[in-house]
């Protein structure tokens, strides 16, 4: 995995070493039948995308409560 990334990103492969490490630690290994992270910590790793989704959910909740507080009912005449 590291070799293929080093060949693809020849000039700046060291910038991507943390991504390669993350991919390696969270990929299934046949010898232990789980990911190294899961073996070490006993749970699946939460990817950064999970953090973003949680932050978006919190922001959506805050925005909804703000909108609900300041909402005025509109009346239309026909």
N, C-alpha and C positions, 0 to 999 in steps of 0.2 A: 504494500500500500504506500509506504513511504517512498519507495523507489519510483513508482509511477507518478507520484505527485512531484518529486524532485525533477523528473524528466519533463513533465509538463510545464512547471514553473521554474525554469532553469535559473533565471536571474534573482528571483526573490522567493525561493521555496521556503526559507526560514520564516517568512511572514505567515505561512499557512500551517506551520508545525502544530499549533494548538488545535486546528480543525482536524488534522490527521489523527492526533492523539484522541480527540473526542470521538471520532468515527471508529477508531480501533477499540476503545474502551466500551463502546456501546454496540458493537457488532457481535453476533452470535459466534461462539467458538465451539467447535464440535467436541473437543476434548473435555470441556467442563459443562457442555450443554446449556450454556447461558453466556451472557456478556460478562467480561471481567468486572465492570462496575457493579453489576448485579450480584456477582459472587462475593465481592468485597463488602458491600454495604447492605446486602439482603433486600434490595428494592431496585426498581428500574430508575434510571436516571431521568430527571426532568430536563428536557431540552430547553434552550433559551426561547424557543417559540412558545412554550408553555407559559413562561414568565410574561411574555408580551400579551398573550391571550388573557391572563389574569389581570394585568394592568388595564387592558381595554375594557374588560368586564367591570372593573372598579370605576373607571372613568365614565362608562355608560350609565352606571347606577347613580353616580354623583350628578351627571348632567340631567338625568330623568328627575331626580328629586328637586333639583333647582328649577327645572321647567314646570314641574307640578306646583311648586310654591308660587311661582310668578305667572301662572296661567290665568287668563281672564276668559270667561265665556263670551263668545261673540253672538250677537243677535242680528239677524238679517230681516229686513222688511221686503216683502214681495208685492 
